[in-house]
Amino acid sequence: MTDRPDHRAAVARRLKQRHAAERRFRLYGLLAIGIAVAFLALLLGRIIEQGHSAFVTHSITLAVPVDASRVDPAYPQGANYDQMAAEALMARLGVDASDPINGRAARDLLSPDMGFQILAQVREDPALIGQTLTIDAPVGDDADLYFKGEISPDTPQDQRSLTDQQIAWLDRLQADGVVESHFNTGLFTRSDSTQPETAGLLGAIVGSALMLMVTALLSIPIGVLAAVYLEEFAPKNRLTEIIEVNINNLAAVPSIVYGLLGLAVFIGWMGLPRSSPLVGGTVLSLMAMPTVIIATRAALKAVPPSIRDAALALGASRTQTVFSHVLPLAMPGIMTGSIISMAHALGETAPLLMIGMVSFVPGVPEGILAASSALPTQIFIWENAAEAAFHERTAAAILVLLVFMIVMNAVAIVLRRRLERRW
Amino acid sequence: MIDTRPTLGPAAQGQGESPGLIKLRTRGVNVFYGDKQALKDVSLDMADRAVTALIGPSGCGKSTFLRCLNRMNDTIQGARVEGVIELDGEDVNARSVDPVALRARVGMVFQRPNPFPKSIFENVAYGPRIHGLTQSKAELADVVEQALRRAGLWDEVADRLDQSGSSLSGGQQQRLVIARAIAVDPEVILMDEPCSALDPIATARIEELIDELRRQYCIVIVTHSMAQAARVSQQTAFFHMGQIIEIGRTEDLFTNPREQRTLDYITGRFG
């Protein structure tokens, strides 16, 4: 062993390289995480930056005289309340009401919601005809954008949607204190609308909820039972192998293909109503089922075989073994997998486009057979709208969708922690 | 034909109850896992109220043999069992025998303690409950207590029956698992290296318990410890490469083996 010192020197040299390699690797890891976090921050930051303004809105309080000569008490919906509101506004601003150009410009500052509110009140109580009503309604979408600073008076007039005249009026209204800014509750209490200022997400949220309910009711029981059978009961042979491979393949099928399938089978062949949460949920459950099956099988596989042996050796039947021991132990994993696949289904858009859930639905869907939109398709619809005010609402809708997903994933994590602690 | 002769002579009878009639009788047992033959022509009789130890190097088929006796091999995909295995003269592989009913008569304790991740009480109560052995809650509580007492665990867990079975130490868990097996009131208890995961003190307690249980049950134990086989059993079978090389009274087999391979194994020359 005369060459020992040489060995030591070699080891020392090598050690230096090894430490350097380790430091390098850590640095790469940090870099990777840094890039991932930066992208996420950029994405979220952009959406929040664009969408936060949609959670605030402006409304105007206006005293509108309801001219009895212009309203037929037998047919109140025939009257032009928008015009009455516009005239009230012009009277307030001291503008000549007979000027058609100014009339139009003033009317554009108000939301048609004002007219609808007057109609609703008049219908409720015809005695109001001829009196002056105080109406609190959203301002028009462009006016709202101006108050939020999205439309700047410094932009040349021909490049913005408000004229100098309109901006001057809005400034006066704000100075008079009839315009108020507040949290946009309408975003959550109203459904889709052609007017951005009265468009909300309620219909889409309810539609998504109904659809997800259908998806959960279909895909979780069927998926879990299929997985339990495949994992615990089915003989391992050629046929089950083929089934297994195909389930894994199904999980990788692009979602738009499921949409086409839904269109052809559920709508075309079975005649289920288009755009309905039932069809949407069924299509999404086809998509979620392979994921549920795979997650359930993984959870079942993770249950130690010794537990099965213990139960079987005590004389428990296969079914008893599965249902009183294996399944409860696999439950946290099954739940986590199911909830995550539901969250995935919540955000799925492409198949819904195929089955017509991308149509304009101005109300809250009444059931799983009624036409409905869903959160992701609502985002799609709004993004394609021409009005600038819809774009901030698009970002706001994305935020709402993200919040729902984060909540679902958090529930999955909490459930798993809770249930795991028991054993 | 039912063999009713006592297996062991008077000399084998230790203190306590003497070994009874043959409880388990096997003739020409072959086991295949797929194409691989794990057991070749194994014939062995196991007496009631006695401990039969199965020894031999790893992979020699002793656990496979044990699992034939309560048909746990049924649960393994591709396993095939041939030959005669009789419990009280009845073929356990007969079509008329329900493996679920068989396993209620032939209990099993595994190598690693495998309590259910439930309370101590629920662990022991599970067997009686699925077999419908008790009519009332009080009766069930009584069965659980008796089983825990016989497994020598009652004094240690009486005040914490609602705690998780996995909160116990390894040795306690193994006794809990034995109590769980006893609670079903079996006739045979199979033990697959029950002490291999335990420390010497816990092992000593389990061995005491086995000696205690021998008065009532037919016990078959697989062990890697020659000393343990010598301490707890009355009959020993030496397995090698899927065959039985030698069967004998434990005393004889360890002091005066007839086969060279047995001698080599028990003196530590291989295995």
Interface residues (C-beta under 8 A of the other chain):
Chain A: P235 K236 P304 S306 I307 R308 D309 A310 A311 L312 A313 L314 G315 A316 S317 Q320 S324 H325 L329 R422 W423
Chain B: N70 M72 T75 Q77 V100 A101 L102 R103 A104 G107 M108 F110 R112 N114 P115 F116 P117 K118 Y126 G127 I130 H131 S164 S166 V177 R180 A181 V184
